[in-house]
Amino acid sequence: MKKELGILTLLILLCTVTAVLNPRFISAPNLLNLANSIGLFGIFSLGLGLVIITGGIDLSVGSVFALTGVLLAMALTEWNWPWPLAAAMAIAIPTALGWGNGWLITRLKIQPFVVTLCGLLLYRGLARFIANDGTKGFGNAEGFEMLRDLSKGKLLGLPMPFVILIVITVILWFVLHRSTYGRYLFAVGRNEEATRFSGINTRLVIASSYVVAGGLTGIAGILLAFYTNSISPSNHGSFYELYGIAAAVLGGCSLRGGEGSVIGIIIGTALFQVLQNVVNLLGIPSSLNFTVMGAVVLIGVLADQIIQKRAARKQLRV
């Protein structure tokens, strides 16, 4: 809880300072745009957070966005699929890929970094091949206006991605913090071998985290595709996995596994998107975006290391 309070305090401080320096920060259009970005990035960041809690990592998210976006656009505009079927396909494929990642990691004992790095290259290549390296889009969304409205519309004045994020956050909060399955995720992350000796199917627990992350990536992929309305397979979603990992780390997820919270991940996502917004509002060159991201991740990891060392010292004194 201390981590969440610390990052929330930092978020409030950053928002306050930015609003003072540039009042446009608290304008309605900017806040709505910020809420939309938090929704888009928060959904798949939650999935990445679950994977990180188990001690894993997923570097293939951005490439999955490209593959999902290309297939969704082609299914709707070229193959004339009904939009519910196309949307189901766009969620099912990332979920299946997540299952494949989990199987390779738990059954063949390949490192998550290696498995998902290969996925990063493989899925991006497939997207480029399927699209023939051409840009895909949705045009005026004729015939699937409802799916477009579900992805880009508003509910009670809030962007749909943000509304969907709220619903998913509530569900995952109960799953992670109030269920036996959630306790298993934390236990596997802290000590997989001890958890296995306790009679828990650690393979199933770890693999399921990648499946859930895949499903959330599919949902976010649909929203992102309609948000951009232009899917270039060579760069669509590029580096987005790093944004999700950064949000999870900022929110208190330890890259060693066994730590993290749903609320922390959401706050981390919000902080990261606010930082990106600050870069734009304060006239900082956009070329420094990745510099900001890298610095934030480094600071988050360093802070985690310091906290861990202090906690270990306190335990030794006791």
Contacts in CASP RR format, 6 or more apart in sequence:
PFRMAT RR
TARGET T0000
AUTHOR 0000-0000-0000
METHOD contacts of the structure
MODEL  1
MKKELGILTLLILLCTVTAVLNPRFISAPNLLNLANSIGLFGIFSLGLGL
VIITGGIDLSVGSVFALTGVLLAMALTEWNWPWPLAAAMAIAIPTALGWG
NGWLITRLKIQPFVVTLCGLLLYRGLARFIANDGTKGFGNAEGFEMLRDL
SKGKLLGLPMPFVILIVITVILWFVLHRSTYGRYLFAVGRNEEATRFSGI
NTRLVIASSYVVAGGLTGIAGILLAFYTNSISPSNHGSFYELYGIAAAVL
GGCSLRGGEGSVIGIIIGTALFQVLQNVVNLLGIPSSLNFTVMGAVVLIG
VLADQIIQKRAARKQLRV
3 251 0 8 1.000
3 252 0 8 1.000
3 260 0 8 1.000
3 261 0 8 1.000
3 264 0 8 1.000
3 307 0 8 1.000
4 251 0 8 1.000
4 252 0 8 1.000
4 261 0 8 1.000
4 263 0 8 1.000
4 264 0 8 1.000
4 267 0 8 1.000
7 250 0 8 1.000
7 251 0 8 1.000
7 252 0 8 1.000
7 264 0 8 1.000
7 267 0 8 1.000
7 268 0 8 1.000
7 271 0 8 1.000
8 267 0 8 1.000
10 271 0 8 1.000
11 267 0 8 1.000
11 268 0 8 1.000
11 270 0 8 1.000
11 271 0 8 1.000
11 274 0 8 1.000
14 271 0 8 1.000
14 274 0 8 1.000
14 275 0 8 1.000
14 278 0 8 1.000
15 25 0 8 1.000
15 274 0 8 1.000
18 25 0 8 1.000
18 274 0 8 1.000
18 277 0 8 1.000
18 278 0 8 1.000
18 281 0 8 1.000
18 282 0 8 1.000
19 25 0 8 1.000
19 26 0 8 1.000
21 281 0 8 1.000
21 282 0 8 1.000
22 281 0 8 1.000
22 282 0 8 1.000
24 30 0 8 1.000
24 281 0 8 1.000
25 277 0 8 1.000
25 278 0 8 1.000
25 281 0 8 1.000
30 277 0 8 1.000
30 281 0 8 1.000
32 157 0 8 1.000
32 158 0 8 1.000
32 159 0 8 1.000
34 273 0 8 1.000
34 274 0 8 1.000
34 277 0 8 1.000
35 158 0 8 1.000
35 159 0 8 1.000
35 162 0 8 1.000
36 159 0 8 1.000
36 161 0 8 1.000
36 162 0 8 1.000
36 227 0 8 1.000
37 273 0 8 1.000
37 276 0 8 1.000
37 277 0 8 1.000
38 162 0 8 1.000
38 165 0 8 1.000
38 266 0 8 1.000
38 269 0 8 1.000
38 270 0 8 1.000
38 273 0 8 1.000
39 159 0 8 1.000
39 161 0 8 1.000
39 162 0 8 1.000
39 164 0 8 1.000
39 165 0 8 1.000
39 223 0 8 1.000
39 269 0 8 1.000
40 161 0 8 1.000
40 220 0 8 1.000
40 223 0 8 1.000
40 224 0 8 1.000
40 227 0 8 1.000
41 220 0 8 1.000
41 240 0 8 1.000
41 243 0 8 1.000
41 244 0 8 1.000
41 247 0 8 1.000
41 269 0 8 1.000
41 272 0 8 1.000
41 273 0 8 1.000
42 165 0 8 1.000
42 220 0 8 1.000
42 244 0 8 1.000
42 247 0 8 1.000
42 265 0 8 1.000
42 266 0 8 1.000
42 269 0 8 1.000
43 161 0 8 1.000
43 164 0 8 1.000
43 165 0 8 1.000
43 168 0 8 1.000
43 216 0 8 1.000
43 219 0 8 1.000
43 220 0 8 1.000
43 223 0 8 1.000
44 61 0 8 1.000
44 213 0 8 1.000
44 216 0 8 1.000
44 217 0 8 1.000
44 218 0 8 1.000
44 219 0 8 1.000
44 220 0 8 1.000
44 221 0 8 1.000
44 240 0 8 1.000
44 244 0 8 1.000
45 243 0 8 1.000
45 244 0 8 1.000
45 247 0 8 1.000
45 248 0 8 1.000
45 265 0 8 1.000
45 268 0 8 1.000
45 269 0 8 1.000
46 168 0 8 1.000
46 169 0 8 1.000
46 172 0 8 1.000
46 216 0 8 1.000
46 262 0 8 1.000
46 265 0 8 1.000
46 266 0 8 1.000
47 209 0 8 1.000
47 212 0 8 1.000
47 213 0 8 1.000
47 214 0 8 1.000
47 216 0 8 1.000
47 217 0 8 1.000
48 58 0 8 1.000
48 61 0 8 1.000
48 213 0 8 1.000
48 241 0 8 1.000
48 244 0 8 1.000
48 245 0 8 1.000
48 247 0 8 1.000
48 248 0 8 1.000
49 213 0 8 1.000
49 244 0 8 1.000
49 248 0 8 1.000
49 253 0 8 1.000
49 260 0 8 1.000
49 265 0 8 1.000
50 172 0 8 1.000
50 176 0 8 1.000
50 185 0 8 1.000
50 209 0 8 1.000
50 212 0 8 1.000
50 213 0 8 1.000
51 57 0 8 1.000
51 58 0 8 1.000
51 112 0 8 1.000
51 209 0 8 1.000
51 210 0 8 1.000
51 213 0 8 1.000
52 245 0 8 1.000
52 248 0 8 1.000
52 249 0 8 1.000
52 253 0 8 1.000
52 254 0 8 1.000
52 255 0 8 1.000
52 257 0 8 1.000
52 260 0 8 1.000
53 176 0 8 1.000
53 185 0 8 1.000
53 186 0 8 1.000
53 189 0 8 1.000
53 209 0 8 1.000
53 253 0 8 1.000
53 257 0 8 1.000
53 258 0 8 1.000
53 259 0 8 1.000
53 260 0 8 1.000
54 185 0 8 1.000
54 188 0 8 1.000
54 189 0 8 1.000
54 205 0 8 1.000
54 206 0 8 1.000
54 209 0 8 1.000
54 257 0 8 1.000
54 258 0 8 1.000
55 112 0 8 1.000
55 188 0 8 1.000
55 189 0 8 1.000
55 255 0 8 1.000
55 256 0 8 1.000
55 257 0 8 1.000
55 258 0 8 1.000
56 105 0 8 1.000
56 112 0 8 1.000
56 206 0 8 1.000
56 257 0 8 1.000
57 112 0 8 1.000
57 113 0 8 1.000
57 116 0 8 1.000
57 245 0 8 1.000
57 255 0 8 1.000
58 101 0 8 1.000
58 112 0 8 1.000
58 116 0 8 1.000
58 210 0 8 1.000
58 213 0 8 1.000
58 241 0 8 1.000
59 113 0 8 1.000
59 116 0 8 1.000
59 117 0 8 1.000
59 119 0 8 1.000
59 120 0 8 1.000
59 241 0 8 1.000
60 97 0 8 1.000
60 101 0 8 1.000
60 116 0 8 1.000
60 117 0 8 1.000
60 119 0 8 1.000
60 120 0 8 1.000
60 123 0 8 1.000
60 241 0 8 1.000
61 217 0 8 1.000
61 240 0 8 1.000
61 241 0 8 1.000
61 244 0 8 1.000
62 120 0 8 1.000
62 124 0 8 1.000
62 236 0 8 1.000
62 237 0 8 1.000
62 238 0 8 1.000
62 239 0 8 1.000
62 240 0 8 1.000
62 241 0 8 1.000
63 119 0 8 1.000
63 120 0 8 1.000
63 121 0 8 1.000
63 122 0 8 1.000
63 123 0 8 1.000
63 124 0 8 1.000
63 125 0 8 1.000
63 127 0 8 1.000
63 237 0 8 1.000
64 94 0 8 1.000
64 97 0 8 1.000
64 123 0 8 1.000
64 214 0 8 1.000
64 217 0 8 1.000
64 218 0 8 1.000
64 221 0 8 1.000
65 217 0 8 1.000
65 220 0 8 1.000
65 221 0 8 1.000
65 224 0 8 1.000
65 225 0 8 1.000
65 236 0 8 1.000
65 237 0 8 1.000
65 240 0 8 1.000
66 123 0 8 1.000
66 124 0 8 1.000
66 127 0 8 1.000
66 128 0 8 1.000
66 231 0 8 1.000
66 233 0 8 1.000
66 234 0 8 1.000
66 235 0 8 1.000
66 236 0 8 1.000
66 237 0 8 1.000
66 238 0 8 1.000
67 93 0 8 1.000
67 123 0 8 1.000
67 124 0 8 1.000
67 126 0 8 1.000
67 127 0 8 1.000
67 130 0 8 1.000
67 233 0 8 1.000
68 90 0 8 1.000
68 93 0 8 1.000
68 94 0 8 1.000
68 217 0 8 1.000
68 218 0 8 1.000
68 221 0 8 1.000
68 222 0 8 1.000
68 225 0 8 1.000
69 90 0 8 1.000
69 127 0 8 1.000
69 136 0 8 1.000
69 221 0 8 1.000
69 222 0 8 1.000
69 224 0 8 1.000
69 225 0 8 1.000
69 231 0 8 1.000
69 236 0 8 1.000
70 127 0 8 1.000
70 130 0 8 1.000
70 131 0 8 1.000
70 136 0 8 1.000
70 231 0 8 1.000
70 233 0 8 1.000
70 236 0 8 1.000
71 89 0 8 1.000
71 90 0 8 1.000
71 93 0 8 1.000
71 130 0 8 1.000
72 86 0 8 1.000
72 87 0 8 1.000
72 89 0 8 1.000
72 90 0 8 1.000
72 221 0 8 1.000
72 222 0 8 1.000
72 225 0 8 1.000
73 136 0 8 1.000
73 137 0 8 1.000
73 138 0 8 1.000
73 225 0 8 1.000
73 231 0 8 1.000
74 130 0 8 1.000
74 131 0 8 1.000
74 136 0 8 1.000
75 81 0 8 1.000
75 85 0 8 1.000
75 86 0 8 1.000
75 89 0 8 1.000
75 90 0 8 1.000
76 83 0 8 1.000
76 86 0 8 1.000
76 138 0 8 1.000
76 144 0 8 1.000
76 147 0 8 1.000
77 136 0 8 1.000
77 137 0 8 1.000
77 138 0 8 1.000
77 139 0 8 1.000
81 89 0 8 1.000
83 143 0 8 1.000
83 144 0 8 1.000
83 146 0 8 1.000
83 147 0 8 1.000
86 144 0 8 1.000
86 147 0 8 1.000
87 147 0 8 1.000
87 222 0 8 1.000
90 218 0 8 1.000
90 221 0 8 1.000
90 222 0 8 1.000
90 225 0 8 1.000
91 215 0 8 1.000
91 218 0 8 1.000
91 219 0 8 1.000
91 222 0 8 1.000
93 218 0 8 1.000
94 214 0 8 1.000
94 215 0 8 1.000
94 217 0 8 1.000
94 218 0 8 1.000
94 221 0 8 1.000
95 211 0 8 1.000
95 214 0 8 1.000
95 215 0 8 1.000
95 218 0 8 1.000
97 119 0 8 1.000
97 123 0 8 1.000
97 214 0 8 1.000
98 210 0 8 1.000
98 211 0 8 1.000
98 213 0 8 1.000
98 214 0 8 1.000
98 215 0 8 1.000
99 207 0 8 1.000
99 210 0 8 1.000
99 211 0 8 1.000
100 210 0 8 1.000
101 112 0 8 1.000
101 115 0 8 1.000
101 116 0 8 1.000
101 119 0 8 1.000
101 210 0 8 1.000
102 115 0 8 1.000
102 206 0 8 1.000
102 207 0 8 1.000
102 210 0 8 1.000
102 211 0 8 1.000
103 207 0 8 1.000
104 110 0 8 1.000
104 115 0 8 1.000
105 111 0 8 1.000
105 112 0 8 1.000
105 115 0 8 1.000
105 206 0 8 1.000
105 207 0 8 1.000
105 210 0 8 1.000
106 202 0 8 1.000
106 203 0 8 1.000
106 204 0 8 1.000
106 206 0 8 1.000
106 207 0 8 1.000
107 203 0 8 1.000
120 241 0 8 1.000
124 233 0 8 1.000
124 234 0 8 1.000
125 233 0 8 1.000
127 233 0 8 1.000
127 236 0 8 1.000
128 233 0 8 1.000
128 234 0 8 1.000
130 233 0 8 1.000
131 231 0 8 1.000
131 233 0 8 1.000
133 233 0 8 1.000
133 234 0 8 1.000
134 232 0 8 1.000
134 233 0 8 1.000
135 230 0 8 1.000
135 231 0 8 1.000
135 232 0 8 1.000
135 233 0 8 1.000
136 230 0 8 1.000
136 231 0 8 1.000
136 233 0 8 1.000
137 225 0 8 1.000
137 229 0 8 1.000
137 230 0 8 1.000
137 231 0 8 1.000
138 144 0 8 1.000
138 148 0 8 1.000
138 225 0 8 1.000
138 226 0 8 1.000
138 229 0 8 1.000
139 229 0 8 1.000
141 147 0 8 1.000
141 148 0 8 1.000
147 222 0 8 1.000
147 226 0 8 1.000
148 226 0 8 1.000
149 160 0 8 1.000
150 160 0 8 1.000
151 160 0 8 1.000
151 161 0 8 1.000
151 222 0 8 1.000
151 223 0 8 1.000
151 225 0 8 1.000
151 226 0 8 1.000
151 227 0 8 1.000
152 159 0 8 1.000
152 160 0 8 1.000
152 226 0 8 1.000
152 227 0 8 1.000
153 159 0 8 1.000
153 160 0 8 1.000
154 160 0 8 1.000
155 163 0 8 1.000
156 163 0 8 1.000
160 223 0 8 1.000
161 223 0 8 1.000
161 227 0 8 1.000
164 219 0 8 1.000
164 223 0 8 1.000
165 266 0 8 1.000
168 216 0 8 1.000
168 219 0 8 1.000
169 262 0 8 1.000
169 263 0 8 1.000
169 266 0 8 1.000
172 262 0 8 1.000
173 262 0 8 1.000
173 263 0 8 1.000
175 181 0 8 1.000
175 182 0 8 1.000
176 182 0 8 1.000
176 185 0 8 1.000
176 261 0 8 1.000
176 262 0 8 1.000
177 261 0 8 1.000
177 262 0 8 1.000
181 205 0 8 1.000
181 208 0 8 1.000
184 195 0 8 1.000
184 200 0 8 1.000
184 205 0 8 1.000
185 205 0 8 1.000
185 209 0 8 1.000
185 258 0 8 1.000
186 258 0 8 1.000
186 259 0 8 1.000
187 194 0 8 1.000
187 195 0 8 1.000
187 198 0 8 1.000
187 200 0 8 1.000
187 258 0 8 1.000
188 195 0 8 1.000
188 200 0 8 1.000
188 202 0 8 1.000
188 205 0 8 1.000
188 206 0 8 1.000
188 258 0 8 1.000
189 195 0 8 1.000
189 256 0 8 1.000
189 257 0 8 1.000
189 258 0 8 1.000
190 257 0 8 1.000
190 258 0 8 1.000
192 202 0 8 1.000
192 206 0 8 1.000
195 202 0 8 1.000
195 205 0 8 1.000
196 202 0 8 1.000
224 237 0 8 1.000
225 231 0 8 1.000
225 236 0 8 1.000
228 236 0 8 1.000
239 290 0 8 1.000
242 293 0 8 1.000
242 297 0 8 1.000
243 272 0 8 1.000
243 293 0 8 1.000
244 269 0 8 1.000
244 272 0 8 1.000
245 297 0 8 1.000
246 272 0 8 1.000
246 293 0 8 1.000
246 294 0 8 1.000
246 296 0 8 1.000
246 297 0 8 1.000
247 265 0 8 1.000
247 268 0 8 1.000
247 269 0 8 1.000
247 271 0 8 1.000
247 272 0 8 1.000
248 260 0 8 1.000
248 265 0 8 1.000
248 268 0 8 1.000
249 255 0 8 1.000
249 297 0 8 1.000
249 300 0 8 1.000
249 301 0 8 1.000
249 304 0 8 1.000
250 267 0 8 1.000
250 268 0 8 1.000
250 271 0 8 1.000
250 272 0 8 1.000
250 296 0 8 1.000
250 297 0 8 1.000
250 300 0 8 1.000
251 260 0 8 1.000
251 261 0 8 1.000
251 264 0 8 1.000
251 265 0 8 1.000
251 267 0 8 1.000
251 268 0 8 1.000
251 271 0 8 1.000
252 259 0 8 1.000
252 260 0 8 1.000
252 261 0 8 1.000
252 264 0 8 1.000
252 265 0 8 1.000
252 268 0 8 1.000
252 304 0 8 1.000
253 259 0 8 1.000
253 260 0 8 1.000
253 265 0 8 1.000
254 260 0 8 1.000
254 304 0 8 1.000
254 308 0 8 1.000
255 301 0 8 1.000
255 304 0 8 1.000
272 293 0 8 1.000
272 296 0 8 1.000
275 292 0 8 1.000
275 296 0 8 1.000
276 289 0 8 1.000
276 292 0 8 1.000
278 284 0 8 1.000
279 286 0 8 1.000
279 288 0 8 1.000
279 289 0 8 1.000
279 292 0 8 1.000
280 286 0 8 1.000
284 292 0 8 1.000
END
